[in-house]
Amino acid sequence: MNSTIKTNFSIDELDFQKSGNSLIPAIIQDYTTLKVLMLGYMNREALEKTLDDKKVTFYSRSRERLWTKGESSGNFLFAREILKDCDNDTILIKAEAVGPTCHTGSNSCFNSSDDEGFIRKLQRVIERRKIERPQGSYTVELFDKGVNKIAQKVGEEAVETVIEAIDGNDERLIYEASDLIYHLLVLLACKNMNISDLEKELYKRHK
């Protein structure tokens, strides 16, 4: 895990007094999937502790003390990036979650679907396969065969996706399109690219 938390501010820029209770809202977002996980509150001490320990720490309004998320459950949030908003009175923390974030066992306190953002999580798995090379992994087999074979598989899955779309078999269309996306992610990883590169290109075209 990266030991440096990226920020776009210094603590002195933040307005802890705006709400009248020396607290600012802290929105927690999954670093990989971009899913919003929870909302907590921080005072200056909680933010400083988060920056020092890398584990997200809040100020509990009910218990009137600092509490580190996961201190009893082990489901920690490791901060990777912290951004302030335009009014300097709210922060966004992009974090890697260890286990479910919500006490109900859900990944998000907002009851959003746990499969939301899974493509980005799959991308991270594929990238780890490229580095760790576990035995028996189909993804590793693809990497070992090289870019030509991976590109060929993307083409094959694209053809199968088109066939199912024309045939009107919606269930098979989803199945084959999922195969297409998976193999495309492998191809991108093989070329040291990822979804973010596609997003940048599509955003440029949209503008």
N, C-alpha and C positions, 0 to 999 in steps of 0.2 A: 504494500500500500504506500502511496506517495505520502511522505512525511510532511510536506509543505501544504498548508491550506491557502488557496488563492483568495485574495480579497480585493475589493475596489475602494477601500476606505481606511481611515485610521479611526480608532475608537473615539477620539475626541470630536470627530465630525458628527457622531450620532447624538440625537436629541432624546436623552432618557427622561427629560422633565416634561415633555409635551403632554403626556397622559396624566401627569400629576402624581404618579406613584413610582417613578424612577424605573419603569419597565417599558420594554418595547416588544412588539409581537415578533416572533421568529417562525417563519413558515419553513417547514422541512420538506424537501423534495428529493426523491430518489435520484442519485447521481447518474445511474445507468438508464432507468426507464423514464425518468422525468415525471413520474407519478407524484402527486402531492400526498405526503404521508400523514402529516399532523401539523397542528399549530401549538406553539408553546410561548412562554414569555421569559425574557431575560433581563436581568439588571446588568450593570457594568461588570460586576464580579463574575457572573455566570458566563458572560461572553469571553472575558479574559481567561477563565478556566477552560472553556471550549477551545480557544486558540492555543492554549498551552498543552492540554492533554489530548486534543484531537477528538475526544469523546464529547458529544453534544450534551451540555449541561444547561438546565433551565432554573428559573426561580419558581418554586411552588407557592402559589398565592394562598392555598388552603393550609399548607404546613409552615408557611413563612420561613422557608429555608431553601438553599440550593439543593437540586437533585439531578443526578446524572442519569439520563435515560438508559435503562438496562441495569442499574445498580443492584436490583433485586432479581430480575428475570434473566439477566445476561444478554438481553436483546439490545445491544448497544447501537448507537448511531455514530459512525465515524465521519466527521466533517471533512469534505474535500474542497469545497468552495463556499465562500460567504460573500453575499452581495447586499449592499444597502439600496433602498429605494430612492426615488428622486426627492423625497421630502426629508430624508435622513432620520426617519422615525420607525422604520420597519426593515427587517433583514430577511433575506432568503438564504437558507442553508442547504446546499446540495450535499447529501450524505450517503454513505454506503451503510445499509441496514443489515445488522446481524440478527436474523430471525424476524418474526412479525413485529410491526411497530405498535399496533393497537393491542390493548389488554384483552380484546375479544378474540385475538388470534389472527385477525386480518392483517394484511400487509399495510393497509391504510385505515386511518380513523374515520375516513369519509365514506366508507362502504363502497368504494369504487371496485370494479372487477379486478381480481388478482391477476388476470391475464392481460390487463392493460399495460402496454409498453413492453410486452414480452419479446418482441422482435429485437429490441435493443439488448435485452438480457441474453437472448440467443447469440447475438453478435459477440458479446463478451465471452460466452462459452467457446465459440468458434476461435476467437483470438487466443484464448488460453490453450486450446487444443494445439494450435500452431506452435506454441512455445513449449508446452509440457510433453507433448507427444505420447499420451497414454496408449498402451497396447490394446488392440481390439477395437479401436475407435474408427468408425467409418470416415469421419472427418479427417483424421490423420492419414488414412489411406488415400483420400483425395489429394491432400497436400503432397504426399509422397509421389503421386503420379504426375504432378506438375500442372502448370497453368493451361496447357493445351487440352488435357483430359477434363479439367474442371470446366473450361469454356464449352467443351463438347457436351457435358452433362447439362449445362445451362440451356444450350440449344435444344437438347432432347426434351427437357422439361417444358420449355416454351412451346414446342410443337404439341406436346400432350395437353397442355393447358388450352391451347387454341382448339384442339379437337373436341375437348369436353365442353368448351363454351359453345361451339357450333352445334354439338349434339343436344344441348339443352339439359345436360345432367349436372345440376347445380352442386350436388354433393361431391361428385367426382371433380368438378371444376375447382372447388375449394381445396380438395386434396392435392390435385396436381399443381395448383397455383402456390400452395404451401411448399411443395417440393421445389418449385421454381425459385421462390424467395430464399429458401435455405441454401440452394446451390449458388445463387447469386451472392449471398453473404460470404460464402466460402471463397468465391472468385475474388470478391473485393478484398477480403483478408489476405489472400495470396498475393495481391498486388499492393498490399499495405494501404488499403483504403477502407472506408466504412460508410455507414448510413449518413453521417454528417457531411461527407463529401457530396453525396447525392442531394441532400437538403440545400447545401450552398448553391449548387448548380440550378436546382429548381427555383430557388428563391431569386436568383439572378435573372432567370427567364421571366418570372412573374413580375419583377420590377420593370 
